[in-house]
Amino acid sequence: KVGGSVEYCTNTGAIYGARGKITCIGGIVGHLKGVGVVNLCSNSGIVTCNAATTGNYHGIGGIVGFHNTSGLASITTCTNSGVITTGLNYGGSIGTGIGGIVGINVKTTLKGNTNNGAVNAVNSGSGATHVGGISGWNFNAEATEVSGNTNTAAISGNAKGILNVGGVYGFNEKSSFSDCSN
């Protein structure tokens, strides 16, 4: 869990997570808690999550896995080129977000980010799965500003339950975005 600033960081190593009631896996930050800044960071390492749970949620992202609700954060000018894959058996009631930049986004400004890494999400459980090139799931994110983000990679999903797949967002609640491309 991180609050504060994370800037000019690079990851080239593989990131792997296998289980947990709440799983937050990111190429740079797993769980960004509260007010925080992630700026000018890059990930080229493979990010993988294979979990079999009925926990609350899973957030898996190329830069940040999950940002929670306790403050407005920003993820700016970051690049992911690492492949993101999941082999989930998630049957929880909330949902899973898998994204090229951020898995689950709550009150996070996303500006000028680029995803070049393929995202492939598989969930054999009955829980909802949201997969996006920039953000997998903008969860109740009415305070966010999303602009100038680019996805160039293939985004795919396969799920037993609800499945939302998009080049920019997998599932967007209450947020508007502009000048984004896929």
C-alpha positions as CSV (number, residue, x, y, z in Angstrom):
1,K,0.0,0.0,0.0
2,V,1.4,3.4,-1.0
3,G,0.3,7.0,-0.4
4,G,2.4,10.0,-1.5
5,S,4.5,10.1,-4.6
6,V,6.0,7.4,-6.9
7,E,7.9,9.0,-9.7
8,Y,10.4,8.0,-12.4
9,C,10.2,4.3,-11.5
10,T,10.8,1.4,-13.8
11,N,10.0,-2.3,-13.5
12,T,11.3,-4.9,-15.9
13,G,10.8,-8.0,-13.8
14,A,7.9,-10.4,-13.7
15,I,5.1,-9.8,-11.1
16,Y,3.1,-12.7,-10.0
17,G,0.2,-13.1,-7.5
18,A,-1.7,-16.3,-6.8
19,R,-4.2,-15.8,-4.1
20,G,-5.8,-13.6,-1.5
21,K,-9.2,-12.5,-0.4
22,I,-8.4,-9.1,-1.9
23,T,-5.7,-9.2,-4.5
24,C,-3.9,-6.0,-5.7
25,I,-1.2,-6.6,-8.3
26,G,0.6,-3.8,-10.3
27,G,3.7,-3.5,-12.3
28,I,4.7,-0.4,-10.1
29,V,2.2,-0.3,-7.2
30,G,-0.2,-3.0,-6.1
31,H,-2.5,-0.9,-3.9
32,L,-2.4,2.9,-4.1
33,K,-4.1,4.1,-0.9
34,G,-5.5,7.6,-0.4
35,V,-4.1,10.7,-2.1
36,G,-1.1,9.6,-4.2
37,V,0.8,10.5,-7.4
38,V,2.2,8.0,-9.8
39,N,4.1,9.9,-12.5
40,L,6.5,9.0,-15.3
41,C,6.7,5.3,-14.4
42,S,7.1,2.4,-16.8
43,N,6.5,-1.3,-16.6
44,S,7.8,-3.9,-19.1
45,G,7.5,-6.9,-16.9
46,I,4.8,-9.5,-17.3
47,V,2.0,-9.2,-14.7
48,T,0.2,-12.4,-13.8
49,C,-2.5,-13.3,-11.4
50,N,-3.9,-16.8,-10.9
51,A,-6.3,-16.8,-8.0
52,A,-9.2,-19.0,-6.9
53,T,-11.2,-17.1,-4.4
54,T,-14.7,-15.8,-3.5
55,G,-13.1,-12.7,-2.0
56,N,-14.2,-9.1,-2.3
57,Y,-12.3,-8.1,-5.5
58,H,-9.1,-8.3,-7.6
59,G,-7.3,-5.3,-9.1
60,I,-4.6,-6.2,-11.6
61,G,-2.8,-3.4,-13.7
62,G,0.3,-2.7,-15.7
63,I,1.1,0.3,-13.5
64,V,-1.3,0.2,-10.5
65,G,-3.5,-2.7,-9.4
66,F,-6.0,-0.8,-7.3
67,H,-6.6,2.7,-6.1
68,N,-9.1,3.0,-3.2
69,T,-11.7,5.6,-2.2
70,S,-10.0,7.6,0.5
71,G,-8.7,10.4,-1.7
72,L,-8.1,11.7,-5.2
73,A,-5.0,10.3,-6.8
74,S,-3.3,10.7,-10.2
75,I,-1.6,8.4,-12.6
76,T,0.1,10.5,-15.3
77,T,2.5,10.0,-18.2
78,C,3.1,6.3,-17.4
79,T,3.7,3.5,-19.9
80,N,3.0,-0.2,-19.7
81,S,4.4,-2.6,-22.3
82,G,4.3,-5.7,-20.1
83,V,1.7,-8.4,-21.0
84,I,-1.0,-8.8,-18.4
85,T,-2.6,-12.2,-17.9
86,T,-5.1,-13.7,-15.4
87,G,-6.3,-17.2,-14.8
88,L,-8.9,-16.5,-12.2
89,N,-11.6,-18.6,-10.6
90,Y,-13.3,-15.6,-9.0
91,G,-16.9,-16.1,-7.7
92,G,-17.2,-13.0,-5.5
93,S,-20.0,-10.5,-5.5
94,I,-18.1,-7.3,-6.3
95,G,-15.9,-7.8,-9.3
96,T,-12.5,-7.9,-10.8
97,G,-10.7,-5.2,-12.8
98,I,-7.8,-5.9,-15.1
99,G,-6.3,-2.9,-17.0
100,G,-3.2,-2.0,-19.0
101,I,-2.6,1.0,-16.7
102,V,-4.9,0.4,-13.7
103,G,-7.0,-2.5,-12.7
104,I,-9.6,-0.8,-10.5
105,N,-9.8,3.0,-10.4
106,V,-11.7,4.9,-7.8
107,K,-11.3,8.7,-7.9
108,T,-8.1,8.6,-10.0
109,T,-7.0,11.2,-12.6
110,L,-5.6,9.3,-15.6
111,K,-3.7,11.6,-18.0
112,G,-1.2,11.0,-20.8
113,N,-0.7,7.3,-20.2
114,T,0.1,4.7,-22.8
115,N,-0.6,0.9,-22.8
116,N,1.3,-1.2,-25.3
117,G,1.0,-4.5,-23.5
118,A,-1.6,-7.1,-24.4
119,V,-4.2,-7.8,-21.7
120,N,-5.8,-11.2,-21.6
121,A,-8.2,-12.0,-18.7
122,V,-9.8,-15.4,-18.0
123,N,-12.2,-16.0,-15.2
124,S,-13.8,-19.4,-14.9
125,G,-15.8,-18.3,-11.8
126,S,-19.2,-16.6,-11.8
127,G,-18.0,-13.1,-10.6
128,A,-17.9,-10.0,-12.9
129,T,-14.8,-9.4,-15.0
130,H,-13.9,-6.0,-16.4
131,V,-11.0,-5.7,-18.8
132,G,-9.7,-2.5,-20.4
133,G,-6.7,-1.1,-22.3
134,I,-6.3,1.8,-19.8
135,S,-8.6,0.9,-16.9
136,G,-10.4,-2.3,-16.3
137,W,-13.0,-0.8,-14.0
138,N,-13.7,2.8,-13.2
139,F,-15.7,2.0,-10.0
140,N,-18.1,4.8,-8.9
141,A,-15.4,7.2,-10.3
142,E,-17.4,10.4,-10.7
143,A,-14.6,12.7,-9.5
144,T,-12.0,11.4,-12.1
145,E,-10.5,13.2,-15.0
146,V,-9.5,10.9,-17.8
147,S,-7.8,12.4,-20.9
148,G,-5.0,11.9,-23.4
149,N,-4.6,8.1,-22.8
150,T,-3.7,5.7,-25.6
151,N,-4.0,1.9,-25.9
152,T,-2.2,0.2,-28.8
153,A,-2.5,-3.4,-27.6
154,A,-5.0,-6.3,-28.0
155,I,-7.4,-6.6,-25.1
156,S,-9.3,-9.8,-24.6
157,G,-11.4,-11.6,-22.0
158,N,-13.2,-14.8,-21.4
159,A,-15.5,-15.3,-18.4
160,K,-18.3,-17.5,-17.1
161,G,-20.1,-14.5,-15.4
162,I,-20.5,-10.9,-16.5
163,L,-17.7,-9.8,-18.9
164,N,-17.0,-6.2,-20.1
165,V,-14.0,-5.6,-22.4
166,G,-13.0,-2.3,-24.0
167,G,-10.0,-0.6,-25.6
168,V,-10.0,2.2,-23.1
169,Y,-12.4,1.1,-20.2
170,G,-13.8,-2.4,-19.5
171,F,-16.6,-0.9,-17.3
172,N,-17.1,2.8,-16.6
173,E,-19.3,4.1,-13.8
174,K,-19.9,7.9,-13.6
175,S,-16.7,9.0,-15.2
176,S,-16.3,11.0,-18.4
177,F,-13.2,10.8,-20.7
178,S,-11.8,12.7,-23.6
179,D,-9.0,12.6,-26.2
180,C,-8.4,8.9,-25.5
181,S,-7.6,6.5,-28.4
182,N,-7.5,2.8,-29.0
